[in-house]
Structures are given as structure tokens and as C-alpha cells.
């Protein structure tokens, strides 16, 4: 069994690298990929402390999850088999604070209650403005009705980024196109670092026509593969994206998007309510290209 989409506390997960590898060993996983957001620090830590690597007897595919812009929407691209010393990581100083300030201006405009002391705290995995802001407003009962009146329904800490920050139809939409690189630039960066580029969790984006957009990406970009197995995909979505991958001759991958305490319902290796079981054979046709 494999899991090619997991996060540590180097981005927005809560497990340390050592805890994650220990957990992966307990789960008897054969292959994992640590795919932290816009950072490869987990691999630097493993290199600096080889004892950590011994916690997990399986294989590790070097990975990263990079933000990208596609048609003015925020999406993510998974890079597998990258040389982590060569991959370009673009970090905008204080970008999450800029985003948080943007949300607060919107809240003031619409008289949405929030705490003045909302802060981004990397020590507990709260590195994204969307997460801390969502926590700050959703704890007030009076905000729920106000948000629904404004068309912002069924919001949670974990979906605020997709449903609001990345959604042009939301009052909270933040146009990140001047801060984040395009899908074509990110794919190029991954290729130049020797890796393969995969579209992450495509059905999680606010696409009006998901199949059409996935096909457009598969057909019109240099993407190598699609993440086809994901705990929040329906069986129909999994079947559909597998058919798209086959149609355009793209590789397939899968993973849980494990974040430990920040997504407590998602288990490493098995997903939501043990709804994932990804066998090594699923990636056999590209495995040799990316193994350490």
C-alpha cells in the first residue's frame, strides 16, 4: 500500500518528519511521498539527520506540492521525483499576512465579527491566512446567518481556501495571480528539477465544469499525470479522472492528503473512513522514474 500525498509540520501538517515516518512504518506502507506546500525542508531534515530516515523501511519518492494559477484560480501541482536541491521554491514575504489583511477588510465592509488578534502561527500548522481567518469568524454564531445571506454557505476551516479565497464568485476572493506562478511555469520548474508534474485533487477546485477543465489541463499543458485516487473523491469522480488519464496517456497517482491533527478525519494510508487502498501496481508504469 502507498500514500503519495502527505504533509508534515514543515508546512500545514502537525506531525514532525519523525512522527510521520514512524506512523508510515506502523501502517506498513511500502512507498510514501512527503509533499509539503511550497517547501522541501522535510528532505533537508532527513539529510541532516539520517537516523530519522531509518524510522521508515519503505521507499520515499521525493515530492512537493506547489501553488499555481490556472484561469485565475488557485490550484496545486504535485512534483514527484524532484531533485529537492534544484527545485525552485518561490516564497512571497508576508503573502499570507497580505491575504489575512484582505479578509479583514472584507469582514469590516460587511460587518462580519472577528478577533483583532488573529495571527498566523507556524508552530501549530496554521500557516495559511484562510485557515486562521475561518477559525476566527466561524466561532461566532451570529456570523453564520450573515455569511449565508452573502452567499457563503457551509464554510469550514478546511474549505475556506477553496470556497472563498480561490473562488471568484466569493466576496472573499483574493486574486493571487500577481504573487503565484502559472501552471505552465510550475510544470516547467518541476521538469527542470528532474521530476514529474501531477495535477492535485482536481475535483476540490471551484471549477464550473470539472471534467472539461481537467481535460483542458491534460490536453493543453505539459502535465505528466493526474491524482486519481483521493479520499474526498466519489467513486464516480475516481472513475472519470482515471478515464481522462487513460484518454490523454497521463500517469496516475493517489494519496490521502494527510495533515494529522489539522485534518483529523483523514488517516495516513487509508484516507476517510478507510476509503482508500492504493496498491503499488497503480503507479508501476512511472515508479522507476522517481524512486530515490
Secondary structure, DSSP 8 states (H G I E B T S, - for coil): -EEEEE--TTTT--S-HHHHHHHHHHTT-SEEEE--BT--HHHHHHHH-HHHHTT--SEEB-EEEEEEEETTEEEEEEEES--TTT------TTHHHHHHHHHHHHHHHTT----TT---BGGGTB--HHHHHHHHHHT-HHHHHHHHHTT--S--TTTHIIIIIT-TTSTT----TTTS-BHHHHHHHHHHTT-EEEE--GGGS--SSHHHHHHHHHHHS---EEEEEETTS-HHHHHHHHHHHHHTT-EEEEE--B-GGGGTTEETTTEETS-----GGGGHHHHTTTB-
